């Protein structure tokens, strides 16, 4: 059985380690890490592309908003589910993330680890992403 490949895009090393730890507690995955949106784009274009992406929205070099738009515009990234991550959960951010092409949204810090499991399992089972703007 091939492991599902999960890309964790987060510039804060501690936050990235916490999410990777939580993912390892959920199941066996091939976890790939990136510290900014530009690295994420390079990974998406590599072989094999990830099956799901956790995308921080506020990062240096290229933020998650721009990275998500570019991933959605690429042939390889169009169908990859993306879960947005943000530490500054403001009213309207969830809808903005969904409109940018993300499939779901998690506010940081992730207080309830079961949310990671539920969102991850649902999106991996669906195996597709919504078109941007829906």
C-alpha positions in Angstrom: 0.0 0.0 0.0 1.3 3.4 -0.9 1.3 6.0 1.8 -0.6 9.2 1.3 1.7 12.1 0.8 1.0 15.1 3.0 2.6 18.5 2.4 2.8 20.7 5.5 3.6 24.3 4.5 4.4 26.4 7.6 7.2 29.0 8.2 7.2 28.6 12.0 9.3 25.5 12.8 7.5 24.8 16.1 4.1 25.0 14.6 5.3 22.8 11.7 6.7 20.2 14.1 3.5 20.1 16.2 1.3 19.5 13.1 3.7 16.8 11.8 3.6 15.2 15.2 -0.2 15.2 15.2 -0.3 13.7 11.7 2.1 10.9 12.8 -0.3 10.1 15.7 -3.3 9.9 13.2 -1.7 7.4 10.8 1.2 6.6 8.6 1.8 9.2 5.9 4.7 10.3 3.7 5.1 13.8 5.2 6.9 16.5 3.2 7.6 19.9 4.7 8.0 23.4 3.3 8.7 26.7 5.0 7.0 29.0 2.4 4.7 29.0 -0.6 7.5 29.0 -3.2 8.9 25.7 -1.7 5.3 24.3 -1.7 5.0 25.1 -5.4 8.2 23.3 -6.2 7.0 20.2 -4.3 3.6 20.2 -6.0 5.4 20.2 -9.4 7.8 17.4 -8.3 7.0 13.7 -8.6 5.0 12.5 -6.8 2.8 15.5 -5.9 1.1 15.5 -2.5 -2.3 14.0 -1.9 -3.2 16.8 0.5 -1.7 20.1 1.6 -1.8 22.0 5.0 -1.1 25.6 4.0 -0.2 28.4 6.4 -1.6 31.6 5.0 0.9 34.1 6.4 4.5 33.3 5.4 7.6 35.1 4.0 8.8 34.7 0.4 5.4 33.7 -0.9 2.3 33.6 1.3 -0.3 30.9 1.4 -2.9 32.9 -0.4 -0.6 33.3 -3.5 0.7 29.8 -3.3 -2.9 28.4 -3.2 -3.9 30.5 -6.2 -0.8 29.3 -8.2 -1.4 25.6 -7.1 -5.0 25.9 -8.3 -3.9 27.3 -11.6 -1.5 24.4 -12.3 -2.5 21.2 -13.9 -0.8 19.1 -11.2 -2.2 21.1 -8.3 -5.8 21.7 -9.4 -7.2 18.6 -7.7 -5.1 18.5 -4.5 -7.2 19.3 -1.4 -5.8 22.2 0.6 -6.5 23.0 4.3 -5.7 26.6 5.2 -3.9 27.3 8.5 -3.9 30.7 10.1 -3.0 32.0 13.6 -5.0 35.2 13.1 -8.5 33.9 12.7 -10.5 36.9 11.9 -14.2 37.1 10.8 -14.3 36.4 7.1 -10.9 34.6 6.9 -12.5 31.2 6.5 -14.6 32.4 3.6 -11.6 34.2 2.1 -9.5 31.0 2.3 -12.3 29.0 0.7 -12.7 31.6 -2.1 -8.9 31.5 -2.7 -9.2 27.8 -3.5 -8.7 26.1 -0.1 -11.0 23.2 0.7 -11.1 23.7 4.5 -9.7 25.9 7.2 -8.1 25.4 10.6 -7.3 28.2 13.1 -4.0 28.0 15.0 -3.2 27.0 17.6 -5.0 23.7 16.9 -6.7 23.2 20.2 -8.7 20.1 19.3 -6.5 17.5 17.5 -9.5 15.5 16.4 -10.3 18.4 14.0 -7.1 17.6 12.1 -8.1 13.9 11.8 -11.7 14.7 10.7 -10.7 17.2 8.1 -7.8 15.1 6.8 -9.8 11.9 6.5 -12.7 13.6 4.8 -10.6 15.4 2.2 -8.4 12.3 1.5 -11.6 10.2 1.0 -13.1 12.8 -1.3 -9.9 12.9 -3.3 -10.8 16.2 -5.0 -10.7 19.9 -4.5 -13.5 22.4 -5.1 -13.0 24.9 -7.9 -11.8 28.3 -6.6 -14.6 30.6 -5.7 -17.1 27.9 -4.5 
